[in-house]
Amino acid sequence: MSTGRPHQILVRTGWQDCNIGDVAHAPGALAVIERMMPDVRAVLWSFTPLTAPLRRMILARFPQATIVEGTLCDGAPSTPELSEAFEESDLFLHASGPATIAWADAVAFHQRTGKPFGVYGVTYGLYGIPERSALSEAAFVYFRDSKSLARAKADGVRPPVIGFSPDVAFAFDVRDDHKADAYLARVGLESGRFLCCIPRMRCTPFWEIPRKGAAFDPLKDERNTQTKTADHAGLLSSIITVVRETDLRVLVCPEDETQITLAKEMLIDRLPDDVRSRVVWRNTYWQPDEALAVYVRSAGLFGNEMHSPILCIGNGVPAIVCHSRDVSTKGYMWQDVGLGDWLFDLDEQDVHTRIVAAVMSIATDPAGAKAKAAAARETVWRNIEASAGVVLNNLTRSRAMQASTSMPAGARNA
């Protein structure tokens, strides 16, 4: 083993491709490594096989990155390229996500190689994952919201390092400006003269996406039916108020594929005639590079999703998050980065009027809103810088451990 080779991280991420937030996790993780660990080689192991367009997008932005494919069978890599990544990587990094989804892969890497793994910016407590035992084996664990951190500590999660670090999607910076400009010209939106709005159900109806092969869930569908009108009342009122009281227009757009028809049902079709003519409905799905290029040309974003706001704040664009208690604790990340005034709990009383007021503050005070977004972005990067230092320390320790164990016994005892 050559001790002169660059440090290498095997990055496990890429949870699904029907949601631009999930797509943004992989490029976001690579951007954090590029900025904070410039001498480290990144190897991307996507949880869901990358489509050809997503692979091209990632490699165009990160030409030095290596992408490997394969699975584990009884803890053993199924492909030569993945086996080599296990051998050559000094650290397994589980990147941001709704939970420690790839916990079994992280533990398998540690058990097979003896090298450490770390978890970087996840929410805690979903999907029945055995996180208490798995996370306690990690060299470090960073949660992306303070509620997750507190709950994990209360549950007895005890890795050597445990703390808060925001979702790596804040670092996403891939933009398709050409596609964004063409789209905005086609729908008649001018840069800086519109706001973006994103709807969301309490429970994502994955059964509406044929390729997902998800079974219809009557309980989740019932929950969505019960809550969708109230959950979109604040957004609907905000669109109407912005259009009637300012010269801005509104683009209603999706973060995941199921939100295209939802937007039409809950927002577009409920607009008064005098407002509808100044609202654009994005009726096709898009990838995060085009979405971000549109967001940075907007005056800001509001809605019931999380990761489009993350992309916005990561690039200096004001963004409001409306979250519910059905959608984990990730929304509290907004409080953690100093944006508590732009976070709204849809289960609280009278929340809709407060949403409208916040949206109008962005519409009428763009300079103040941008300054607030910039301050939050600085907070994000301060936290990422601190946690990245821990990652680097563990890389150094891992390499030293490998060098020590590869020495002849007599040399170690000399």
N, C-alpha and C positions, 0 to 999 in steps of 0.2 A: 504494500500500500504506500503510495507516494505521499509524504507529508507536505510536499510543496504544492499540491493541488489546491484550488480554491475550496473554501467551505461550500457545502451543498445542502440545500433544504429540499425535502420532498414535501410538496404542498398538496394537501388533500382538500378539494373544494369542488365546485361545479355541480350543484345539487339537482337542478333541472333547467330546462330551456323554455318553459312556457311563461316565465316571469322574469322581467328584465332585472329585477333585484338579484335573483339567484344567478343570472348570467353575469352580473357585475362583480360578484364575489371573487371570481378567479382573476380577472384583470386588476381588481382592487388589491388583492393579496400580492400580486406580482409588482404592482406600483409601490406598495409599502416596502417590499424588499429592495427594489431598485433605488428608492429614495433614501431609506434608512440603513440599508446594508449593501452598499454599492459593489463590494468585492465578493458578494455571495452569489453562487450559482443557484438558480431556481429550476426545479423540475416539477412540472404540473401533472398531477394525477387526478383527472376529473372523475367525480363520482358517477355522473351520467356521461356516456360517450359523447364527445363533442361533435356537433354537426360540422360539415365542411365550412360553411360561412363563419361560424364561431371560431373555428380553428384559425381561419385566415385573419379574422379580426384580432385575435390574441397575438399571433406571430407577427403581424404587421406592426403592432405597437411594441412587442417584446421579442425582437428577432433572436436574442441570445437565449431565450427560454427553451427548455426541452419539454415536450409533451409525451407522456407515456400512457399506454393503455394496458388493461389487464385486470384480473380479479385475484382474490386469494382463495385457495382451496386447502383447507386444514392448515391455514397460516402460511402457505407457500405461494409465491407469485406465480401466476399462470403464463406469463410471457417472459421472454429473455430480457426485454427492455425494462420491465418492472423489476425483475430480479436484480438487474444491474443497478437500478435506482435504489433498491434496498441496500445493496452492498456499498455503493459509493456515497450515499447521503449520510450526513452527520446528524441530522435531526429530521423528525417527522413533524410537520406543522399542520394541525387541523385548523383551517381558516374559518372565518365567520359563517354562521348559519343559524337556523332556528333552534338548534340543539347540537349536541355532540353526535351528529348523525353517523360519522365514520369512526365511532369509538372502537369498534372491533378491529378495524384496520390499524388504528393507532396502537392498540395494545399488542396486536400481532407483530407489528414492526419492532416494538420494544422487546418482545419476547424472543423474536427470531434473531435480532441483530445485537441486542444488548445496549443499543443506543437510545437516547431519550426521545420522547415526544412531548409536544406542547399544544395547548388549545388556545386559540387566539380570537376572542371576540364572539362568543356565542351566548344565546339565551339558555337558561337552565330550567329543567323540569318538564319537558314535553316528551310525548310518544312512548313513555314507559322505558326509556333508555336507562340502563344501570349506571347512571352517571356517578353516583357516590363512589363506587369502587374504582371505576375506570379513571375518573378525574384525579383521584388520590394517587394514582400511579404516575401521573404526568409530572414533568419537571417544572412546569408552570401552567397556570390556567388563568386566562383573562376573560371576564364576562363583559358583554357589550351593554349591559344595563345594571344599575346599582341594585335593583330589586332581585335580579338573578344572583348577584354576588352575595347579598345578605341571606337569601334562601339557601344557597349552597353551603355557606358557612354554618348556618343553623342545622343543616342536614349532616354536618360532619365531614364535608369535603376538605381534605387536608393535604394538598400538594405543597412542596417547598415554597412556591410563590403563588399567591392568589390575589387578583385585583381586578380593576376595571380598565378596559381599553375599548374604544368605540369600534363599531363594525368597519371592516376593511373596505367596504364599498364606498366609504367617504373618499378613498384615494382614487376611485375610478376616474379616469381622465381621457378616455378614448372617445373621439368625436368625429362623426361623419358630417362635416360642415356642408359639403356639396349636396348631400341628400336632404339635409335640413333646409337649406336655402331653397331648393327646388320645391319641397313640400310647402313651405310657408308662402312662396310665391303662388303656388297653385291654389291655395285656399284663401289667399288674400289677407294674410296676417303680416304686420310690420314689426320689425325688431323693436323690442321695448314697449310695444303698444298692446300687449295682451298678457293675460294671466292663464296659467294652466290649472286644470281641475281633474282629479282622479277619484272615481267611485270605488267602493269595495263592499263585498258581502262580509258578514261575520265569519262565515265558513266558506272557504274557497270551493266552489262546486267543480272539482276536477272531473267529475263525470260528464261535464259539458265539452271536454276536450277529448275527442275520439282516440287520439294516439296514446293518451295516458292509460286507457283501459281501466279506469276507475269505476267501481260499482256505484250505482245511485245510493245515496245515504239519506233515507227519509227523515231522520232526526236532524241532520244538519240542514236539509232543505226546509224543514219546518222552522228551524231557528232563523234562517235567512228570511223566510216569509214574514215571520213575526216582527223582525227588526228593520227591514230594509227601508221602509218609508221614513221612519223616524231618523235612521242613520244618515239619510241623504237630505233631510230637511234643511240643515244648516248650509250644505253645499248649494242646494237649489236657491235658497234665499240670498246667499252670497253672490251667485251668478247674476241674479236679477238686480241686486243692489248695485253691483259694479257696473253693469251695462247701463242702468238708468241714471246713475249719479256721477259717472266718470266717462271719459272718452276711450277707455280701454275695452277691448274685446276679450272673449274667453275661449280657450281651446279645451274641450273635454276629451281626455285621452286615456289610454289604458296602461296599467303596469303589468297586468297579466292578460292572457287571451280571453278569459271569461268576462272581463270588464267592458268589452266592446258593446255587447248587447245590453248589459246592465246600465251602461251610460245612457243609452237611448231610452230605455224603459223608465229609469228613475230620475233622469235629468232632462235630456233633450226633449222628450215628448211632453214634459210638464211645464215647459217654458211658455210664457205669454208670447203672443205674436210679435209684439214690439221688441222683445228681447231676443227671440229666436234668430232673427236675421243677423245678429251680431255675435252669434255663438257658433263655433266650428266643432263638429263631431268627427273625431278621428275614428274611422270605421274599419281600420286595419291594424293588426298587431305590428310592433316594431321591435328593433333591437336597441340595447342601451346606448350604442354610439350615436344613432340618429336621435333618440330621445334626449340625450344630454345636450346635443347640439341645438335642439329646439329649446330646451329649458334655459340654456344660457342666453338665448335671444328673447326670453320672456321677462316680464317684470316680477315674476314670482310664481309660486305654486301653492295650492291648497288641496286637501283631499283626505281620504280615509286610508291611504296607503302609507308605507314606511320608507321604502327604498328609493322611490323617486325623490322625496324630500332629502334623503341622504345624499343622492347624487347632486342635488341642487346645492345644499350647504357645502359640500365638498368642493364646489366650484364657485362659491360666493353668491349664490342665488337665494333670495329669501324663500322660506318654505314652512308651511303650517301642517302639522300632523294631527289628525283626528283619529283616535284609537278607541278600542273597546276592550272590555275585560275578557272577551272570547278569543282575543288574538295575542295571547301571551303578554309578557311584560316589556317587550322590546321598545314600546313607545316611550317608556321612561328614560330612554337614552336622550330624548330631547331635553329633559330637565338636567341630565348629567352633563350636557355640553353647553348649558346656559340658555336654553330656549324654552323654558317652562311657560313663558307667555304665549308661545306658539304651539302648545300641546293641549288638546282638548279631549276629555273623557266623554264618549258618547252616551255613557250610562248616567251622567250627572243631569240634574234638573237645570232647565234654562240654558243649556250649553249652546243651543243654536244661535241665540242672539249674540253670544260672546264670540262665536266663530265669525259671524258677519262683521262684527266690529274689528276683529283682528285682520280679516281679509282686507277691509277697507283701509286699515292703517298702512298696509303694504301698498295698496293702490294709490293712496294720497300722499304718502311720504316715502317715495322710493329711495331717497338718499339715506334716511334713517334706517329703513329696512335692510338695505345693503350693508350698512355699517354693523348692524346686529348680526347678520349672516357672517360677515367677515370675522367678527369676534368669536363666534361659535366655531368657525373653521380653525382659528388659531388654537382654541381649546382642544379641539379634536387632535391636532397634530402634536401638541404638547404631550397629550396622553399616549399617542402612538409612539412618539420618540422615546418616552420612558420605557414603555413595554418592549420596544424593539431592542433597547439596550440589554434587557434580560434575555431575549432570544440570542443575541450575539454572544453573551457570556456563556450560554449553554452550548452554543456551537464550539466555542473555544474549549470548554471542559470536555465535550464529547470527543473532539479531535485529540486532546491530551490523553484521554482514557484509551482511545484506540491505539495511540502510539505506545502507551505503556504496556498494554496487553499483547502487542505484537512483538515486543522485545524478547530476546532469549532470556530464560530464567536467570542465567548468570549475570547478564547485563542489568536486569532489574535490581538484583541484590548487591551489585557492586558498590 
